[in-house]
Amino acid sequence: MGNVLDLIYPVRCPLCRKIRPYGDNRICLDCGKKLPWMEEPVCLKCGKGIRHPEEEYCEDCGRIPKSYCRGFPVFWYTGGIKTSLYDFKYKNQREYADFYSKCICKKYGRQIRNLYISGIVPVPVHPHKRRRRGYNQAELLAKHLGKDLELPVYPDYIKRIIDTNPQKELNDKARMKNLKNAFHIGENAIKLERVLLVDDIYTTGATIEACTKVLLDNGTEEVFYTSVAIGRGFS
């Protein structure tokens, strides 16, 4: 049945966009060899790769304190991953969420399970953007991750109430100012003690930091995050 569906609806590699060979592989062999996995040594806060193993934190985290406990990014935001995430976010390639989730679990599944997470919370988008795009890419990823890790997912735990200006052209301080008061806690029946925030890309960390502060102000004790990719930041 699977091969028949592949013939009718050919599945494309999430990196190079070519039709994927039949079978269970979620990515073509050539692209699999080029994945920019995050490797040790990494920053003990954001999880970004650092040059020297004797360093505990990257330059960004050393310069700007973060409120979350630790981050688990899977790839560098470069090459085929960068193109893939663009398609996932803006070109309706929702099926890529399964591939990303499996990569997160492959690299960090055991570590995340050992954190005894109360619930997974996706970084929200403003309702205007959700209506225009048709979905929240972080929520799609969170739902797949919840199934793979057998953890509950709370898509509406945090709400985005301000549709902020694009972050791309802003520096780190301007990004934090841009996101001030952009999020608030939704009407939730329970309070989550240990939260795993989920987003597609971590650049400077301003969005994760803003969501973390809202959670901590609402009584959450510890916040962690995971993302498909992480940028170089401002270091």
N, C-alpha and C positions, 0 to 999 in steps of 0.2 A: 504493500500500500504506500509506503514511504517513497519508493522509487517512482511510482505512478504520479504522486503529487509533485515530485521533483521535476518530472517531465512536463506537467501541466503548468506548474508555478516554479520555474527554476530559481534556486536560491543563490544569491550572489555573495561572494566573499565580502565581509564588512570592511576590508581595507582597500583592495584593488578594484572592487565592484565587478570583477569577472564572475561568470557563472561558476559556482562551486562544484567540484567533483561530487558524484553521488557518494552517500555514506554518512557517517556520523560526524565527520570533521566539520567544525563550525567556521573554519578558515582554510584557505588554500595553503599548500605546503610551502610555497615560496614566501608568502607573507608571514607564515608562522615562524620562519627563520629570522625575520627582520623585526619582530616585535620589540619595542624599546622598553623592556621590563625595568622596573626600578630595582637597583641592586645595592647591596651594602657597600660602603657605609652610608647610612641615612641619618637625617636630622631626627633626634629623639622626640621632637614636637610635631612637625608637619609631615615627616616621612620622606621629604625630598632628599635626593642623593647629594652627598657632600664630598669634597675632595679628600679630606684627611680623616682617618679613623679616630684620631685623638680628639677631634672636635665633637661636641655633643649636639650643637645646634647650627643650623644654617645661618647665614648672615641676616636674612629677613627675620627669622624667629628670635635671634639674639638682639636685634634692634627694636622689634615691635613685639611685646609680650602677647601671647595667645591665651584665651580663656579655656579652650578645650584641652582635654588630656593628651590625646595623641591622634595622629592621622595615618591612614593606610591607603596612599595612592598607588596605583598598579603600574602605570606607564608614564614615561615622559610625554608631554604634549608636543609631539613632533611627527613628521612624516605621515605614514599611512593612518596612524591613530588620529592625528589632527583632522585629516580629511574624513575619516570614518565618523568622528564625533560631530562634525559639521553636518554630514548627511543625516545622522541620527536626530539631531536637534532641529534642522531646518528643512529636510527633504523627506520627512515622513518615513524614514527607515526604522520603524519601531521594532522590527524583529532583531535589530542589533543588540537590544537590551539583554537578551539571553546569553549572547557571546560575552558581553562585558561582565555579567554576573558570574559566569563560570570562571572568568579570569580572576575576579576578586576572590572567589572561593578557593581557587587553586593556590593563590599566593598567600592569602590571609585568613582562610576559613578557620583553621585551628585557633589562631590568635583571637579572632573575633568571638568564637564560641566560648573561649575561656574568660571573656569579659563579663559574661552573664548579663547581656544586654536585655533591658526591659522591652524595648521596641525600636523599630527602624523608622526614621522620620525623613522623608525626602525634603530637600530644599524647595520651597514653593515658588511658583511664578505668579505674577499678578493675573487676575481673571481676564483682563483685556488680552494679554499675551496668550493665555491658554485658549481663549476663544479663537484668536487669529491663527494660532498654530494647530489647534485641535487636540493638544495633549501637553503634559508636562514630562519632559524626558527624564528628569530625576525621579519622578513617581513611577514611571515604567520600570526603570532600573531597580528601584527600591522593592517593587512588587516581585520581580524575578528573584532578587536577593533574599527576600523573605521566604520564598518557597525553597530556595537552595539551602538556606541556613536554618530553616524551620523556626523562624522568628516572626512575631506579629509586626505588621506594618500599619502605620497611622498616617495616611496621606494628608489629612487635614489638621494635624496636630499644631502646625504653625501655619499662619495665614500671611500672605503678602498684601499689605493694605496700601502701599504707595508704589506706583509704577515709576521707578527711578529712571534717570537718564542712563544711556549706555555707559558701561564701565570701561570700555576698551581704551579710551584715550586719557583716562585719569591715572594719576599716580596713587600710591598706596593710601596716603592720608586723605586725598580727595575721595577715594572710593569709600572709605569708612564714613566720611561725612555724608556722602551721597546715599548711603544705606541707613543712616540714623533714623530710627522710628519707622523703617519700612516694613518690619515684621511684628506680629503679635501672636500670642497663643490663642488658638481657637477654643470653642466651647467643648472641652473634653471631659468625659465621665471619669477618667482616671488620671493620675499623675505618674509620669514615667521617671524612675529614679536614675536609670543608666540608658542613655540614648546614643544610637548610631545614626548620625546625619549622613545622608547620601546625596551626592551631586555628580554631574558628569565631568566637570573640569574644576580644578582648584588652581587659581592663578596667584593672586596675592593673599588670599585667605579672608578677604573682607566680608564676603557673603557668609562663609562658615562662621566667622567670628560674630557677626551680627545675629545669626540664628542661635549660636551658643549662648550669647548673653541673654537673649529672650528666654531660653530654656532654663538657665541658671536662676534668673529672676523669678521664674515660676515654680521653683522648688526642685528641679532636676539636680541631682548630686554630681553626676559625671557625664561629660559629653565626649564622644569620639566621632571621627568622620572617616568615610572612605570615598574615593572618587576613582573614575576610570583613569584619569590622567592628571598630571600636575605640571604647571608651567615653571619657567626658570625664575619667576618673581622679579624683584628689583635688585637682586644681589649681583 
